[in-house]
């Protein structure tokens, strides 16, 4: 009996394993994109442009959203319903704000003449930030489901709900880390 409990505690939940495998694949995809960026940049004919300030602001917001979502999760685990719900709402709003600011950044670049059809440097910027934004939208969808659960289900900490929310938090931290990596990569590679 004791050995069975130890084995069960040491195993990773299948949903978490699937999420981590997916995040590994996404990491490899962005690794390939950034490698291609470096190779193409070294070939020459590379348009240099400055990153609009709005991308700095969006980076700050996604970092804050990771903190607020973690605070929400801590509130859920400790039974603090008001902190759980308020921080979950704030995380959702910050995620939406991140996407809106990314869009403003893209339009600012477009107005400066950096578009998809011109120099490949602009195309790579849109590719990296755009595909990341799609992953953030997936995270916002997951937070939306968490919000529905928060406001339609009776507040009760269960293993199933804890696991589900943990998956959302893990994914959101991942897209946060991924953006910080891309942001720093794009700044340093200029």
PyMOL commands that set and color helices and strands:
alter all, ss='L'
color gray80, all
select helices_A, chain A and resi 2-10+14-42+53-78+81-111+120-152+159-188
alter helices_A, ss='H'
color red, helices_A
deselect
rebuild
show_as cartoon
